[in-house]
Amino acid sequence: MLDNDSKKWLSKNFNENVKFNEPMNRHTSLRVGGPAQVFVAPESPEKLVELIKWCGQKEFPYTIFGNGTNVLVKDSGIRGIVIVLTKCLNKITQTTTDNDSVIVTALAGARLQALCGFAIDNGLGGMNFAQGIPGTVGGGIIMNAGTAYGNMQSVLNSIEILLPTGKNKILSKDNLCFGYRKLSWNTEKEDVYKSPSIILSGCFCLHHSDPRKLKQEANEILKTRGEKQPKGLPGAGCFFKNPSSGKTAGELIEIAGLKGKTIGGAKISSKHANFILNTGSASASDILALIQVVQEKVLNIFNIELETEIKIVGE
């Protein structure tokens, strides 16, 4: 419960970095979503730990946010605290190196495209698969983000997480369970809490390469992606996961005759059917209704249940 004492504590400890009843359409790439009960952007890792401990003591729920590029917030908003990591966790450093590989550590709030640029500038190959993927490093890790050129699993060496107790823990790749657009880890014994652990950083195993060749490759990848994907309207990337075999989600939606389909201000892209766009006046309810239409029609025609790739949050 957010009582007056809680509001006073939050305001005192986070000053201008805390907002109450903050509209989430200001913080998502889809430009939709109701208010967050509390919205906090901690200015340092220490402040983040302080907030997480407080949430645990108060049994106050929290939701972790990056750039809001792969998320749909419902019109009713988000109960509890939205914690944004882009201010307190945004550094990228080259930590260790040997003859064959280089370990680069990127904090969870850093932009994934900044990590791609860092790799190119330092002549490090391995990250170009992520060219053009929006969002943060933490979001990319938890989604095992990828393209036809590769995914996070291929380069991730370890992660550091923050437990709800405020303690840190490092998990090596051997302790991570990668799936298609998802990542999990063992949460037995002392790691079982009501609140989620938070990814603080990822260590990436890259290799030495020619910066000019990397830049050329990156430009070609971005050009190819740009030719296939819609531009100009708010969106959240691909909405549905591709089935394990056969046609892609976009192909199934297109064959089902849903390209250009609209509900309210939400529209299935006429360029790529796996993109749902906000034409300017969409609500989250419009987008959710369009998702349901897609899932029902694809199921009826192909007997395939499409799963959403984006994260849907809110009451």
Summary of the structure (lengths in Angstrom):
residues: 315
radius of gyration: 20.1
end to end distance: 15.3
largest distance: 57.5
contacts: 1051
relative contact order: 0.13
helix: 33%
strand: 29%
